[in-house]
Amino acid sequence: MDAVAFISDSLAQVHLRLMATCEGLNSEQLLWRPAPTANHIGIILRYRARNEDARITNTGKLAEDIWANESWYEKFDQPVTAPDPERPDLTVAGSLRHLITQKNNHHGQIDYLRGLQEEAWDLPRDTGVVLP
């Protein structure tokens, strides 16, 4: 497996696992906070989606900003402006490293919040197995 295939496969696996973790969430669970100033699962997912879109856009891999052009900002009831326009251009390697690290960190936060919400909840089945 070459490096590009490995990175692509790794990003796909993390995404599939996150989708499995979020499967079945209702609005109450999505917006539940363990403390008044804590983030809820919905805001973590919104941040993840927006950050991923911005990283991909800023590395020059996409000519257009999906967040704006596909009106995702409206779906999340957020402003269309980018999160941090002052950031210098990002390298592809730096963006990939950031995406992989951030995906795993935020996925862990969502796993933790699910566990606080439902005592019987556990990680998706076959978490250690490569998903289709």
N, C-alpha and C positions, 0 to 999 in steps of 0.2 A: 504494500500500500504506500503510495507516495504521500508527501506532506500535505498537499492540497486535499486529497481524498480523506486523509486522517482528520484534518481540521474540519472539513465539511461534515464528516460523519460524527465527530464529537459535538459540534454545534447542533446537529439534527437530533442526537440522542438526548442532549440536555433539554431541548425544546419538547420532545415527546414525553419525557419524564415530567416536565412542568405541566404539560397539558393533562397528564394522568393525575397529578397531584391536585389539580384544580377541578377535575371532573366532579360533577354533582354539587358544586357549591351553589347555595342559594343567595339571594340578595342580603339577607341578614348575616350570613357567614362572611360574605365578601366585604361587608362594611363594619364588622365587629372589631373593636379595639380592646386590647387587654388593659389599657390605661388611657385616660383622656388625651394625652399627647402622643400616644403610640400610633404608628402607621397601621392601616388595615390592609388586608390582602389586595383589595381593589387598587389602592394607591401604589402599592408595590408593583402590581402588574402594569399599571399605567406608566409608572416610571421606567420599568424595564422595556416596555414597547417603545416609548418615546426615545429612550437612550439608545436602543439598538438602531432605530431609524436614523437618529442623528449621527451615530458613529458610521453607519454605512454611507450615508449621504456625504459626510465630511471627508471620507477617504476617497471620494471621487468615483466610487463604484456605481453610483446611480446618478443620473443627470437631474433627477427631480426628487423633491422631498415628499416621500409617501405620506407623512403626517399631514402636510398641507394639501397636496394634490388629490389625495383620496379621502379627504375630510375626516381623518381619524380624530383630529382635535375636537370636532363636533360630537363624535361618539363618546368622548370622555369629558365633554363639557369643559374644555380647556382652551386657553388662547392659542392662536396659530403660531406665535413667535417661537423661535428656537430656544432651547434651555440656556445656552451660554454662548452668544455670538462672539464673545471676546477671546475664545480659545483659539490658539494657533492651529494650523492645519495638522491633522493627525496622520501618523503613518499607518499603513495597512497592518503591520506587525503589532504596533501598539494598540490599535483598535481591536484586533482579534484577541490579544491577550486580555484587554479590558472586558470584552464581551464574555469570554469564557469565565473569567473570574467573577464578574458581576452576575452572570446567569447562575452560577453555583451558589454564590452568597445569598442572593435574593430567593432562590429556590429553598435554601435552608431556612430562611425567615418564614416563608409560607408554610413549610413543613411544621415548623415550631408553632405557628399560629393555629394551624389545623389541629395539632395535638392539644393545644390549650382549649380549643372549642369542643372537641369530641374526645373523650377519654379512650374510646375504643378505636379511634382512627389510627391508622398506621401508614407507613410509606406504601406507595403503589406496589402491588404484587410484582414479583420478578424484577425488582429494582436493579439487581446485579446482573441481569440478563440483557443482552442487546435487544432492543425493541425493534419491531418491523418498521 
